[in-house]
Amino acid sequence: MIRRYCTILSVAAGLLALPAASSHAETLDDFAKRVKSAYAAEDKHQAIKSLFNLQGMDDELIAIYDKRTIPMLLRRTAETVTFEELPSDFGGVYVQKGYEYRPNLKPLGLLVLNDKTRAPYGKIDERYYITGMSRKLVNADPPAEITVQVNVFGFSTPPVRYSGSCEILQSNGKTMTMAIEDTGVGNNTMAMNAVRIESCRVTKQSGDGPLTMRVLEADAVLFEQQVSDIGGSLIFSR
């Protein structure tokens, strides 16, 4: 990996496809204020969408953002907006259904909402934007893909904290690392289309209750176990 971050996809073509030019270089503080303003806007959907760089994205990708990505962000809030460095193993490239997807801006770091939701951001024309995705066909006859899914959950107060990742075999024959993000609420579901899950590991960091990891391919449950000890790990491997 390649760590897959929720990259975090119709207006008339071109209306939002190119970022607006700016007469001065935007700072990260300016960007954070712009993110907070988008969440306070009357039309939140369009305001949040304007935070993305849509340059080079085709109509189908933009429609996916309208249907899935933007509504997902609408369920979040922006009480705090901070920034983190990119993880050392961040790659941002993955393959699905014969298409290779990659960020349409060079990622400079991660935008973080409320210490939970993370998305890569970059800069163009002196302004910061959440990266969109570009894609190209790399395999016209890819192997069959299925929905692979990992559920991590624990119920306690305060919430169980954890860290982990999975190795996912893509249709190009390469393996990517899918980070299992700790959302701060004790549970998360990570899902994508791929050939299969090769392995997963989740480690309990804190919390009084047990932590459960469930691994599924299509409708089949391949693994489901709990760990109670802090520092204990749940490991799935073929």
PALUMBA-95849 format. One record per residue: z, y, x of N, C-alpha, C, CB in turn; residue in one letter; residue number from 1. Coordinates in steps of 0.02 Angstrom, whole numbers, plus 50000, padded with zeros to 5 digits. Last residue first. Glycine has a CB too. Layout:
# PALUMBA-95849
[[Z; Y; X]; [Z; Y; X]; [Z; Y; X]; [Z; Y; X]; a; NUM]
...
END
This chain:
# PALUMBA-95849
[[50299; 49185; 49757]; [50259; 49125; 49740]; [50266; 49073; 49796]; [50184; 49144; 49731]; r; 238]
[[50455; 49259; 49723]; [50401; 49247; 49771]; [50364; 49184; 49750]; [50428; 49241; 49842]; s; 237]
[[50583; 49372; 49686]; [50531; 49328; 49659]; [50476; 49320; 49711]; [50502; 49356; 49592]; f; 236]
[[50750; 49410; 49700]; [50688; 49399; 49738]; [50643; 49350; 49701]; [50704; 49373; 49809]; i; 235]
[[50877; 49525; 49695]; [50839; 49478; 49654]; [50771; 49472; 49686]; [50834; 49502; 49578]; l; 234]
[[51026; 49553; 49793]; [50954; 49561; 49779]; [50928; 49507; 49734]; [50914; 49562; 49844]; s; 233]
[[51176; 49652; 49812]; [51141; 49589; 49798]; [51070; 49602; 49779]; [51177; 49551; 49743]; g; 232]
[[51236; 49773; 49819]; [51203; 49749; 49880]; [51166; 49684; 49870]; [51253; 49742; 49934]; g; 231]
[[51359; 49724; 49707]; [51325; 49780; 49738]; [51298; 49758; 49806]; [51373; 49841; 49745]; i; 230]
[[51337; 49581; 49604]; [51366; 49611; 49663]; [51325; 49670; 49688]; [51374; 49559; 49718]; d; 229]
[[51255; 49531; 49502]; [51312; 49573; 49485]; [51340; 49610; 49545]; [51366; 49531; 49454]; s; 228]
[[51093; 49493; 49444]; [51137; 49498; 49501]; [51193; 49546; 49482]; [51099; 49522; 49566]; v; 227]
[[50985; 49380; 49352]; [51032; 49436; 49357]; [51069; 49434; 49424]; [51082; 49434; 49298]; q; 226]
[[50812; 49340; 49315]; [50878; 49326; 49342]; [50920; 49389; 49344]; [50873; 49295; 49413]; q; 225]
[[50661; 49274; 49282]; [50712; 49316; 49251]; [50780; 49295; 49277]; [50709; 49311; 49174]; e; 224]
[[50488; 49246; 49297]; [50552; 49251; 49331]; [50598; 49295; 49289]; [50544; 49280; 49403]; f; 223]
[[50377; 49237; 49219]; [50378; 49197; 49280]; [50448; 49195; 49312]; [50329; 49226; 49330]; l; 222]
[[50327; 49233; 49058]; [50384; 49255; 49099]; [50388; 49209; 49159]; [50451; 49255; 49058]; v; 221]
[[50169; 49274; 48996]; [50210; 49223; 49026]; [50265; 49254; 49070]; [50167; 49175; 49068]; a; 220]
[[50074; 49358; 48948]; [50133; 49348; 48906]; [50182; 49298; 48935]; [50112; 49324; 48837]; d; 219]
[[50029; 49428; 49098]; [50006; 49421; 49029]; [50069; 49412; 48986]; [49956; 49359; 49020]; a; 218]
[[50171; 49395; 49187]; [50098; 49399; 49194]; [50069; 49381; 49126]; [50071; 49352; 49251]; e; 217]
[[50329; 49467; 49229]; [50283; 49437; 49181]; [50211; 49445; 49204]; [50293; 49469; 49112]; l; 216]
[[50496; 49464; 49277]; [50427; 49468; 49302]; [50382; 49432; 49253]; [50421; 49439; 49374]; v; 215]
[[50648; 49549; 49268]; [50603; 49503; 49233]; [50532; 49516; 49257]; [50609; 49511; 49156]; r; 214]
[[50810; 49571; 49327]; [50739; 49582; 49341]; [50699; 49527; 49306]; [50724; 49581; 49418]; m; 213]
[[50965; 49652; 49295]; [50918; 49598; 49279]; [50847; 49618; 49299]; [50920; 49581; 49204]; t; 212]
[[51128; 49679; 49347]; [51060; 49704; 49350]; [51013; 49644; 49339]; [51045; 49740; 49418]; l; 211]
[[51291; 49699; 49269]; [51239; 49660; 49303]; [51171; 49695; 49300]; [51233; 49590; 49273]; p; 210]
[[51399; 49847; 49292]; [51369; 49792; 49255]; [51316; 49754; 49296]; [51337; 49818; 49192]; g; 209]
[[51438; 49949; 49379]; [51484; 49895; 49364]; [51451; 49834; 49331]; [51539; 49921; 49320]; d; 208]
[[51350; 50023; 49520]; [51359; 50010; 49448]; [51403; 49949; 49437]; [51292; 50000; 49415]; g; 207]
[[51222; 50014; 49650]; [51287; 50034; 49623]; [51290; 50016; 49549]; [51300; 50110; 49634]; s; 206]
[[51110; 49941; 49695]; [51142; 49990; 49739]; [51212; 50010; 49715]; [51099; 50051; 49745]; q; 205]
[[51026; 49790; 49697]; [51074; 49830; 49660]; [51111; 49876; 49709]; [51123; 49786; 49620]; k; 204]
[[50856; 49771; 49735]; [50924; 49768; 49760]; [50968; 49815; 49719]; [50927; 49787; 49835]; t; 203]
[[50715; 49670; 49710]; [50754; 49726; 49686]; [50826; 49717; 49710]; [50751; 49731; 49608]; v; 202]
[[50554; 49614; 49745]; [50624; 49615; 49769]; [50657; 49678; 49743]; [50628; 49612; 49847]; r; 201]
[[50415; 49506; 49720]; [50454; 49564; 49700]; [50525; 49557; 49728]; [50456; 49572; 49622]; c; 200]
[[50246; 49446; 49748]; [50318; 49445; 49759]; [50350; 49509; 49733]; [50334; 49434; 49834]; s; 199]
[[50120; 49442; 49685]; [50135; 49396; 49740]; [50211; 49390; 49751]; [50101; 49420; 49805]; e; 198]
[[50048; 49446; 49530]; [50104; 49471; 49569]; [50119; 49419; 49623]; [50167; 49483; 49524]; i; 197]
[[49867; 49459; 49511]; [49932; 49426; 49503]; [49985; 49463; 49544]; [49928; 49352; 49524]; r; 196]
[[49763; 49552; 49482]; [49749; 49480; 49482]; [49814; 49441; 49472]; [49715; 49458; 49548]; v; 195]
[[49801; 49685; 49364]; [49790; 49658; 49431]; [49775; 49584; 49425]; [49852; 49671; 49476]; a; 194]
[[49858; 49827; 49281]; [49811; 49772; 49280]; [49797; 49750; 49352]; [49745; 49793; 49244]; n; 193]
[[50036; 49859; 49266]; [49969; 49877; 49286]; [49924; 49816; 49278]; [49968; 49903; 49360]; m; 192]
[[50203; 49923; 49250]; [50150; 49879; 49228]; [50083; 49904; 49254]; [50149; 49874; 49151]; a; 191]
[[50376; 49932; 49248]; [50317; 49948; 49287]; [50263; 49898; 49266]; [50331; 49944; 49364]; m; 190]
[[50515; 49999; 49171]; [50462; 49949; 49164]; [50401; 49974; 49203]; [50444; 49937; 49089]; t; 189]
[[50692; 50018; 49192]; [50624; 50041; 49201]; [50576; 49983; 49191]; [50614; 50073; 49271]; n; 188]
[[50863; 50075; 49186]; [50810; 50028; 49170]; [50742; 50060; 49182]; [50815; 50004; 49097]; n; 187]
[[50959; 50170; 49219]; [50978; 50100; 49220]; [50924; 50051; 49203]; [51034; 50089; 49175]; g; 186]
[[50925; 50299; 49234]; [50952; 50281; 49168]; [50967; 50206; 49163]; [50904; 50302; 49112]; v; 185]
[[50861; 50325; 49352]; [50927; 50355; 49342]; [50959; 50339; 49275]; [50921; 50428; 49348]; g; 184]
[[50747; 50261; 49385]; [50740; 50320; 49342]; [50807; 50355; 49329]; [50709; 50301; 49276]; t; 183]
[[50687; 50195; 49526]; [50751; 50202; 49491]; [50749; 50267; 49451]; [50811; 50201; 49541]; d; 182]
[[50532; 50113; 49531]; [50568; 50176; 49534]; [50632; 50173; 49494]; [50525; 50233; 49508]; e; 181]
[[50465; 50006; 49629]; [50503; 50002; 49566]; [50550; 50061; 49567]; [50541; 49933; 49559]; i; 180]
[[50303; 50022; 49698]; [50373; 50040; 49700]; [50404; 50033; 49631]; [50382; 50112; 49725]; a; 179]
[[50191; 49905; 49745]; [50209; 49945; 49686]; [50284; 49959; 49689]; [50189; 49909; 49620]; m; 178]
[[50079; 49883; 49872]; [50150; 49885; 49856]; [50161; 49931; 49797]; [50192; 49908; 49918]; t; 177]
[[49935; 49775; 49868]; [49966; 49841; 49867]; [50040; 49834; 49850]; [49930; 49888; 49817]; m; 176]
[[49816; 49673; 49948]; [49882; 49678; 49917]; [49907; 49750; 49922]; [49932; 49630; 49950]; t; 175]
[[49645; 49634; 49912]; [49697; 49665; 49952]; [49762; 49671; 49912]; [49675; 49734; 49978]; k; 174]
[[49545; 49591; 49829]; [49573; 49542; 49874]; [49628; 49570; 49919]; [49519; 49515; 49917]; g; 173]
[[49508; 49678; 49733]; [49469; 49681; 49796]; [49496; 49633; 49848]; [49469; 49752; 49823]; n; 172]
[[49599; 49664; 49631]; [49535; 49630; 49623]; [49490; 49635; 49684]; [49499; 49658; 49564]; s; 171]
[[49761; 49640; 49710]; [49711; 49677; 49673]; [49645; 49638; 49672]; [49700; 49746; 49704]; q; 170]
[[49923; 49581; 49703]; [49856; 49565; 49726]; [49805; 49599; 49680]; [49845; 49488; 49726]; l; 169]
[[50069; 49667; 49746]; [50022; 49653; 49692]; [49953; 49639; 49722]; [50019; 49711; 49641]; i; 168]
[[50236; 49662; 49778]; [50172; 49656; 49810]; [50123; 49629; 49758]; [50175; 49609; 49873]; e; 167]
[[50362; 49780; 49727]; [50324; 49718; 49716]; [50259; 49720; 49756]; [50310; 49706; 49641]; c; 166]
[[50528; 49845; 49757]; [50456; 49850; 49755]; [50426; 49781; 49745]; [50428; 49882; 49821]; s; 165]
[[50681; 49945; 49743]; [50641; 49885; 49751]; [50567; 49898; 49749]; [50658; 49836; 49698]; g; 164]
[[50848; 49986; 49694]; [50787; 50002; 49730]; [50747; 49938; 49738]; [50801; 50035; 49800]; s; 163]
[[50971; 50056; 49580]; [50936; 50001; 49613]; [50877; 50029; 49653]; [50912; 49949; 49562]; y; 162]
[[51116; 50078; 49477]; [51064; 50106; 49521]; [51034; 50049; 49562]; [51093; 50162; 49567]; r; 161]
[[51175; 50078; 49311]; [51162; 50039; 49371]; [51106; 50073; 49411]; [51143; 49965; 49354]; v; 160]
[[51252; 50226; 49243]; [51198; 50177; 49246]; [51196; 50141; 49313]; [51132; 50210; 49233]; p; 159]
[[51437; 50231; 49235]; [51370; 50261; 49241]; [51317; 50207; 49250]; [51368; 50310; 49300]; p; 158]
[[51405; 50109; 49120]; [51416; 50181; 49125]; [51461; 50194; 49185]; [51448; 50210; 49059]; t; 157]
[[51273; 49987; 49096]; [51341; 50006; 49115]; [51345; 50082; 49115]; [51360; 49977; 49185]; s; 156]
[[51152; 49876; 49103]; [51187; 49915; 49053]; [51259; 49927; 49075]; [51185; 49881; 48983]; f; 155]
[[50991; 49864; 49174]; [51062; 49851; 49179]; [51098; 49898; 49131]; [51089; 49859; 49251]; g; 154]
[[50827; 49808; 49220]; [50874; 49840; 49175]; [50946; 49817; 49187]; [50854; 49826; 49103]; f; 153]
[[50657; 49800; 49246]; [50722; 49802; 49280]; [50770; 49838; 49234]; [50716; 49838; 49351]; v; 152]
[[50509; 49712; 49229]; [50562; 49747; 49193]; [50626; 49743; 49234]; [50573; 49717; 49122]; n; 151]
[[50342; 49713; 49271]; [50410; 49701; 49298]; [50458; 49744; 49259]; [50414; 49717; 49375]; v; 150]
[[50183; 49640; 49244]; [50237; 49685; 49222]; [50303; 49664; 49253]; [50242; 49685; 49145]; q; 149]
[[50008; 49636; 49231]; [50068; 49613; 49265]; [50122; 49664; 49252]; [50056; 49603; 49343]; v; 148]
[[49873; 49589; 49138]; [49927; 49638; 49141]; [49987; 49606; 49175]; [49946; 49664; 49071]; t; 147]
[[49736; 49529; 49239]; [49784; 49522; 49184]; [49834; 49579; 49190]; [49819; 49451; 49185]; i; 146]
[[49564; 49508; 49283]; [49629; 49539; 49291]; [49672; 49527; 49229]; [49622; 49614; 49305]; e; 145]
[[49439; 49411; 49365]; [49476; 49428; 49304]; [49544; 49457; 49321]; [49485; 49365; 49260]; a; 144]
[[49350; 49491; 49501]; [49385; 49434; 49470]; [49424; 49458; 49409]; [49431; 49400; 49520]; p; 143]
[[49204; 49599; 49475]; [49271; 49585; 49500]; [49301; 49523; 49468]; [49317; 49644; 49489]; p; 142]
[[49064; 49645; 49501]; [49083; 49582; 49469]; [49152; 49561; 49493]; [49030; 49527; 49483]; d; 141]
[[49053; 49762; 49571]; [49022; 49760; 49504]; [49040; 49697; 49466]; [48947; 49766; 49510]; a; 140]
[[49160; 49847; 49664]; [49144; 49777; 49650]; [49118; 49773; 49578]; [49206; 49731; 49660]; n; 139]
[[49177; 49981; 49672]; [49173; 49945; 49736]; [49157; 49871; 49726]; [49239; 49951; 49774]; v; 138]
[[49150; 50135; 49601]; [49141; 50063; 49591]; [49133; 50029; 49658]; [49080; 50049; 49545]; l; 137]
[[49278; 50258; 49618]; [49210; 50236; 49631]; [49208; 50160; 49623]; [49186; 50257; 49703]; k; 136]
[[49373; 50403; 49567]; [49361; 50331; 49572]; [49289; 50317; 49588]; [49381; 50296; 49508]; r; 135]
[[49514; 50514; 49581]; [49442; 50502; 49580]; [49432; 50427; 49587]; [49406; 50542; 49638]; s; 134]
[[49650; 50590; 49497]; [49621; 50532; 49529]; [49546; 50535; 49527]; [49646; 50467; 49496]; m; 133]
[[49759; 50729; 49534]; [49725; 50685; 49487]; [49698; 50626; 49526]; [49668; 50723; 49449]; g; 132]
[[49914; 50794; 49592]; [49850; 50763; 49607]; [49824; 50724; 49547]; [49856; 50717; 49667]; t; 131]
[[49974; 50948; 49538]; [49985; 50876; 49538]; [49917; 50843; 49549]; [50019; 50851; 49470]; i; 130]
[[49948; 51089; 49645]; [49932; 51050; 49585]; [49956; 50979; 49594]; [49856; 51052; 49571]; y; 129]
[[49961; 51255; 49711]; [49982; 51185; 49710]; [49964; 51153; 49643]; [50058; 51179; 49724]; y; 128]
[[49839; 51363; 49785]; [49885; 51346; 49731]; [49900; 51271; 49734]; [49856; 51366; 49661]; r; 127]
[[49739; 51394; 49875]; [49804; 51427; 49883]; [49853; 51415; 49826]; [49793; 51501; 49890]; e; 126]
[[49636; 51303; 49845]; [49628; 51374; 49829]; [49695; 51410; 49826]; [49592; 51383; 49763]; d; 125]
[[49753; 51172; 49831]; [49683; 51192; 49832]; [49679; 51265; 49810]; [49639; 51145; 49786]; i; 124]
[[49867; 51043; 49871]; [49853; 51114; 49867]; [49778; 51126; 49872]; [49889; 51152; 49923]; k; 123]
[[49966; 50917; 49785]; [49927; 50943; 49841]; [49912; 51016; 49830]; [49863; 50903; 49850]; g; 122]
[[50086; 50789; 49741]; [50054; 50853; 49731]; [50015; 50872; 49794]; [50105; 50908; 49713]; y; 121]
[[50139; 50640; 49654]; [50114; 50675; 49714]; [50080; 50741; 49696]; [50065; 50629; 49752]; p; 120]
[[50287; 50628; 49557]; [50214; 50628; 49558]; [50191; 50665; 49621]; [50185; 50661; 49494]; a; 119]
[[50429; 50560; 49475]; [50397; 50583; 49536]; [50322; 50578; 49531]; [50422; 50543; 49597]; r; 118]
[[50576; 50577; 49383]; [50504; 50567; 49380]; [50472; 50599; 49441]; [50475; 50598; 49315]; t; 117]
[[50712; 50607; 49435]; [50691; 50543; 49407]; [50616; 50532; 49413]; [50712; 50540; 49334]; k; 116]
[[50765; 50733; 49459]; [50783; 50679; 49505]; [50760; 50611; 49482]; [50858; 50678; 49516]; d; 115]
[[50697; 50818; 49371]; [50764; 50793; 49353]; [50786; 50735; 49396]; [50765; 50773; 49281]; n; 114]
[[50546; 50783; 49445]; [50576; 50811; 49385]; [50643; 50778; 49371]; [50529; 50803; 49324]; l; 113]
[[50466; 50816; 49593]; [50519; 50776; 49563]; [50549; 50813; 49504]; [50575; 50758; 49615]; v; 112]
[[50321; 50793; 49687]; [50354; 50836; 49637]; [50405; 50792; 49600]; [50303; 50868; 49587]; l; 111]
[[50300; 50748; 49854]; [50312; 50725; 49785]; [50348; 50779; 49745]; [50354; 50660; 49786]; l; 110]
[[50164; 50799; 49963]; [50233; 50780; 49949]; [50239; 50756; 49878]; [50281; 50838; 49961]; g; 109]
[[50031; 50810; 49981]; [50074; 50844; 50029]; [50147; 50825; 50021]; [50067; 50919; 50021]; l; 108]
[[49880; 50721; 49964]; [49950; 50729; 49943]; [49991; 50760; 49999]; [49980; 50660; 49923]; p; 107]
[[49727; 50796; 49944]; [49770; 50767; 49996]; [49842; 50776; 49975]; [49756; 50798; 50065]; k; 106]
[[49661; 50756; 49784]; [49686; 50806; 49831]; [49725; 50768; 49885]; [49731; 50859; 49795]; l; 105]
[[49632; 50647; 49711]; [49577; 50694; 49721]; [49599; 50757; 49760]; [49547; 50714; 49654]; n; 104]
[[49686; 50482; 49760]; [49701; 50551; 49741]; [49643; 50598; 49755]; [49763; 50576; 49777]; p; 103]
[[49585; 50343; 49702]; [49620; 50378; 49754]; [49634; 50450; 49732]; [49581; 50377; 49820]; r; 102]
[[49529; 50182; 49655]; [49557; 50246; 49635]; [49593; 50277; 49694]; [49605; 50237; 49574]; y; 101]
[[49391; 50079; 49638]; [49441; 50103; 49685]; [49463; 50173; 49664]; [49414; 50102; 49758]; e; 100]
[[49353; 49956; 49517]; [49352; 50027; 49537]; [49408; 50041; 49587]; [49358; 50073; 49475]; y; 99]
[[49371; 49826; 49473]; [49315; 49840; 49517]; [49309; 49911; 49540]; [49252; 49821; 49483]; g; 98]
[[49491; 49831; 49403]; [49429; 49816; 49368]; [49368; 49838; 49409]; [49429; 49851; 49300]; k; 97]
[[49569; 49931; 49523]; [49574; 49899; 49458]; [49504; 49891; 49429]; [49619; 49939; 49410]; q; 96]
[[49654; 49974; 49671]; [49592; 49949; 49641]; [49607; 49914; 49575]; [49556; 49900; 49690]; v; 95]
[[49722; 50121; 49753]; [49727; 50055; 49723]; [49662; 50037; 49689]; [49786; 50053; 49672]; y; 94]
[[49807; 50233; 49859]; [49742; 50203; 49840]; [49755; 50135; 49809]; [49695; 50197; 49902]; v; 93]
[[49926; 50286; 49908]; [49897; 50316; 49848]; [49832; 50285; 49825]; [49886; 50387; 49859]; g; 92]
[[50013; 50276; 50016]; [49941; 50274; 50027]; [49903; 50302; 49969]; [49918; 50203; 50040]; g; 91]
[[50167; 50286; 50098]; [50127; 50309; 50042]; [50053; 50307; 50060]; [50147; 50380; 50020]; f; 90]
[[50259; 50251; 50192]; [50208; 50201; 50176]; [50164; 50222; 50118]; [50241; 50135; 50161]; d; 89]
[[50347; 50358; 50199]; [50307; 50342; 50258]; [50251; 50293; 50244]; [50351; 50314; 50312]; s; 88]
[[50341; 50464; 50054]; [50367; 50405; 50090]; [50320; 50387; 50147]; [50375; 50345; 50042]; p; 87]
[[50328; 50641; 50067]; [50297; 50578; 50049]; [50332; 50521; 50086]; [50221; 50579; 50066]; l; 86]
[[50474; 50739; 50029]; [50421; 50718; 50074]; [50391; 50653; 50048]; [50448; 50710; 50146]; e; 85]
[[50499; 50822; 49870]; [50518; 50775; 49922]; [50459; 50762; 49968]; [50544; 50708; 49891]; e; 84]
[[50562; 50951; 49764]; [50507; 50922; 49802]; [50534; 50877; 49857]; [50461; 50977; 49832]; f; 83]
[[50609; 50990; 49593]; [50619; 50990; 49665]; [50560; 50955; 49698]; [50685; 50955; 49685]; t; 82]
[[50669; 51053; 49450]; [50605; 51038; 49482]; [50615; 51045; 49558]; [50547; 51086; 49457]; v; 81]
[[50768; 51021; 49308]; [50765; 51035; 49380]; [50697; 51013; 49406]; [50822; 50997; 49418]; t; 80]
[[50718; 51014; 49179]; [50779; 51053; 49191]; [50786; 51070; 49265]; [50841; 51015; 49167]; e; 79]
[[50602; 50966; 49115]; [50598; 50997; 49181]; [50658; 51042; 49193]; [50532; 51038; 49189]; a; 78]
[[50584; 50805; 49036]; [50602; 50875; 49036]; [50596; 50901; 49108]; [50674; 50887; 49007]; t; 77]
[[50473; 50686; 48955]; [50520; 50707; 49006]; [50539; 50780; 48996]; [50489; 50696; 49077]; r; 76]
[[50375; 50670; 48864]; [50439; 50639; 48848]; [50493; 50654; 48900]; [50431; 50563; 48841]; r; 75]
[[50268; 50726; 48926]; [50297; 50763; 48870]; [50364; 50734; 48849]; [50249; 50764; 48811]; l; 74]
[[50230; 50625; 49012]; [50266; 50682; 49040]; [50298; 50725; 48985]; [50219; 50725; 49082]; l; 73]
[[50164; 50543; 48918]; [50222; 50517; 48954]; [50263; 50575; 48983]; [50199; 50470; 49011]; m; 72]
[[50059; 50628; 48876]; [50113; 50611; 48829]; [50175; 50582; 48864]; [50087; 50561; 48778]; p; 71]
[[49987; 50628; 49003]; [50018; 50689; 48977]; [50072; 50673; 48925]; [49965; 50735; 48946]; i; 70]
[[49949; 50490; 49014]; [49989; 50524; 49064]; [50025; 50585; 49037]; [49946; 50543; 49122]; t; 69]
[[49878; 50451; 48891]; [49935; 50415; 48918]; [49980; 50459; 48963]; [49911; 50356; 48958]; r; 68]
[[49779; 50537; 48842]; [49807; 50487; 48797]; [49872; 50458; 48824]; [49757; 50432; 48787]; k; 67]
[[49741; 50620; 48947]; [49759; 50650; 48882]; [49797; 50600; 48838]; [49697; 50674; 48846]; d; 66]
[[49710; 50525; 49044]; [49765; 50571; 49056]; [49789; 50601; 48990]; [49745; 50626; 49105]; y; 65]
[[49599; 50469; 48980]; [49658; 50428; 48993]; [49720; 50471; 49006]; [49646; 50380; 49052]; i; 64]
[[49512; 50578; 48984]; [49535; 50554; 48919]; [49596; 50509; 48926]; [49479; 50515; 48883]; a; 63]
[[49490; 50583; 49120]; [49525; 50639; 49089]; [49552; 50618; 49021]; [49478; 50700; 49082]; i; 62]
[[49418; 50462; 49135]; [49483; 50471; 49168]; [49523; 50527; 49135]; [49473; 50485; 49242]; l; 61]
[[49303; 50494; 49060]; [49345; 50437; 49039]; [49415; 50443; 49071]; [49312; 50371; 49059]; e; 60]
[[49245; 50600; 49129]; [49272; 50611; 49061]; [49319; 50555; 49039]; [49214; 50617; 49012]; d; 59]
[[49301; 50599; 49303]; [49252; 50591; 49250]; [49286; 50596; 49181]; [49215; 50523; 49256]; d; 58]
[[49355; 50717; 49423]; [49373; 50665; 49376]; [49321; 50660; 49321]; [49442; 50678; 49345]; m; 57]
[[49327; 50826; 49502]; [49299; 50762; 49521]; [49316; 50705; 49475]; [49321; 50745; 49589]; g; 56]
[[49477; 50909; 49463]; [49413; 50912; 49498]; [49390; 50842; 49519]; [49417; 50958; 49559]; q; 55]
[[49599; 50922; 49408]; [49553; 50877; 49375]; [49484; 50876; 49408]; [49546; 50896; 49301]; l; 54]
[[49758; 50939; 49455]; [49691; 50952; 49481]; [49644; 50900; 49451]; [49690; 50950; 49560]; n; 53]
[[49879; 50987; 49332]; [49842; 50936; 49369]; [49778; 50964; 49398]; [49827; 50876; 49323]; f; 52]
[[49928; 51086; 49253]; [49962; 51076; 49317]; [49925; 51026; 49361]; [50033; 51054; 49306]; l; 51]
[[49865; 51079; 49134]; [49839; 51129; 49181]; [49873; 51124; 49249]; [49849; 51198; 49152]; s; 50]
[[49943; 50989; 49064]; [49879; 50966; 49090]; [49851; 51014; 49142]; [49829; 50958; 49032]; k; 49]
[[50045; 51073; 49024]; [50059; 51021; 49075]; [49994; 50995; 49106]; [50099; 50963; 49044]; i; 48]
[[49972; 51149; 48931]; [50005; 51182; 48987]; [50020; 51132; 49043]; [50069; 51216; 48964]; a; 47]
[[49928; 51056; 48837]; [49878; 51091; 48878]; [49910; 51123; 48939]; [49843; 51144; 48836]; q; 46]
[[50057; 51015; 48790]; [50008; 50967; 48814]; [49957; 51002; 48861]; [49971; 50934; 48755]; h; 45]
[[50124; 51129; 48744]; [50147; 51096; 48805]; [50095; 51049; 48833]; [50211; 51057; 48790]; k; 44]
[[50099; 51265; 48678]; [50056; 51207; 48681]; [50072; 51170; 48746]; [49979; 51227; 48678]; d; 43]
[[50208; 51349; 48713]; [50198; 51328; 48644]; [50155; 51267; 48640]; [50167; 51385; 48602]; e; 42]
[[50303; 51308; 48862]; [50246; 51336; 48827]; [50241; 51311; 48755]; [50181; 51320; 48865]; a; 41]
[[50398; 51251; 48939]; [50422; 51298; 48889]; [50366; 51327; 48847]; [50460; 51354; 48923]; a; 40]
[[50329; 51175; 49029]; [50372; 51139; 48982]; [50401; 51185; 48928]; [50429; 51106; 49019]; y; 39]
[[50269; 51278; 49100]; [50227; 51233; 49061]; [50268; 51195; 49010]; [50191; 51184; 49107]; a; 38]
[[50378; 51334; 49166]; [50345; 51373; 49114]; [50301; 51329; 49070]; [50303; 51428; 49146]; s; 37]
[[50405; 51234; 49259]; [50454; 51248; 49207]; [50423; 51288; 49150]; [50514; 51286; 49236]; k; 36]
[[50288; 51247; 49337]; [50302; 51184; 49302]; [50352; 51196; 49245]; [50331; 51131; 49352]; v; 35]
[[50305; 51375; 49386]; [50247; 51362; 49343]; [50257; 51296; 49304]; [50182; 51359; 49385]; r; 34]
[[50417; 51359; 49465]; [50421; 51403; 49407]; [50364; 51390; 49358]; [50421; 51477; 49429]; k; 33]
[[50361; 51275; 49562]; [50416; 51250; 49521]; [50424; 51293; 49458]; [50481; 51249; 49561]; a; 32]
[[50268; 51364; 49618]; [50245; 51304; 49584]; [50299; 51277; 49538]; [50223; 51250; 49635]; f; 31]
[[50355; 51456; 49677]; [50309; 51478; 49625]; [50285; 51419; 49584]; [50248; 51515; 49656]; d; 30]
[[50413; 51371; 49771]; [50456; 51402; 49719]; [50413; 51426; 49661]; [50497; 51460; 49749]; d; 29]
[[50304; 51346; 49851]; [50331; 51291; 49811]; [50378; 51317; 49757]; [50367; 51240; 49855]; l; 28]
[[50188; 51485; 49834]; [50242; 51449; 49867]; [50265; 51391; 49823]; [50301; 51497; 49882]; t; 27]
[[50016; 51525; 49845]; [50073; 51507; 49803]; [50125; 51470; 49845]; [50051; 51463; 49744]; e; 26]
[[49936; 51660; 49917]; [49957; 51591; 49927]; [50019; 51576; 49886]; [49969; 51577; 50002]; a; 25]
[[49836; 51757; 49803]; [49887; 51750; 49855]; [49907; 51677; 49859]; [49948; 51795; 49840]; h; 24]
[[49740; 51751; 49707]; [49732; 51804; 49757]; [49785; 51800; 49812]; [49734; 51872; 49724]; s; 23]
[[49665; 51597; 49659]; [49723; 51640; 49663]; [49714; 51690; 49718]; [49787; 51599; 49675]; s; 22]
[[49563; 51510; 49539]; [49572; 51541; 49604]; [49633; 51587; 49601]; [49509; 51580; 49625]; a; 21]
[[49604; 51364; 49447]; [49591; 51436; 49448]; [49605; 51464; 49517]; [49635; 51473; 49396]; a; 20]
[[49524; 51208; 49475]; [49582; 51250; 49475]; [49563; 51323; 49478]; [49629; 51233; 49532]; p; 19]
[[49408; 51132; 49366]; [49417; 51167; 49429]; [49479; 51211; 49425]; [49355; 51209; 49447]; l; 18]
[[49418; 51077; 49240]; [49399; 51034; 49295]; [49410; 51066; 49362]; [49328; 51013; 49288]; a; 17]
[[49442; 51135; 49121]; [49499; 51128; 49165]; [49481; 51089; 49228]; [49557; 51095; 49129]; l; 16]
[[49309; 51149; 49083]; [49357; 51200; 49063]; [49418; 51197; 49108]; [49377; 51191; 48990]; l; 15]
[[49226; 51042; 49117]; [49228; 51100; 49161]; [49281; 51151; 49143]; [49162; 51133; 49160]; g; 14]
[[49195; 50990; 48955]; [49186; 50976; 49026]; [49185; 51041; 49064]; [49121; 50937; 49038]; a; 13]
[[49322; 51033; 48839]; [49252; 51034; 48858]; [49246; 51026; 48933]; [49218; 51099; 48836]; a; 12]
[[49459; 50916; 48844]; [49431; 50981; 48833]; [49359; 50979; 48854]; [49470; 51036; 48871]; v; 11]
[[49499; 50801; 48746]; [49456; 50822; 48802]; [49434; 50890; 48784]; [49394; 50773; 48814]; s; 10]
[[49787; 50544; 49098]; [49756; 50566; 49139]; [49754; 50608; 49086]; [49704; 50535; 49177]; l; 9]
[[50029; 50506; 49411]; [50044; 50539; 49356]; [49998; 50593; 49366]; [50116; 50556; 49347]; i; 8]
[[50029; 50425; 49446]; [49992; 50484; 49458]; [49961; 50504; 49393]; [49939; 50475; 49512]; t; 7]
[[50165; 50349; 49491]; [50135; 50363; 49427]; [50097; 50426; 49435]; [50188; 50367; 49371]; c; 6]
[[50117; 50277; 49639]; [50158; 50323; 49601]; [50121; 50340; 49538]; [50176; 50386; 49641]; y; 5]
[[50114; 50138; 49734]; [50081; 50167; 49676]; [50129; 50211; 49638]; [50052; 50113; 49630]; r; 4]
[[50092; 50128; 49901]; [50141; 50134; 49850]; [50109; 50168; 49791]; [50203; 50173; 49875]; r; 3]
[[50033; 50041; 50022]; [50008; 50078; 49965]; [50061; 50074; 49911]; [49940; 50051; 49940]; i; 2]
[[50000; 49952; 50042]; [50000; 50000; 50000]; [50000; 50045; 50039]; [50044; 50003; 49955]; m; 1]
END
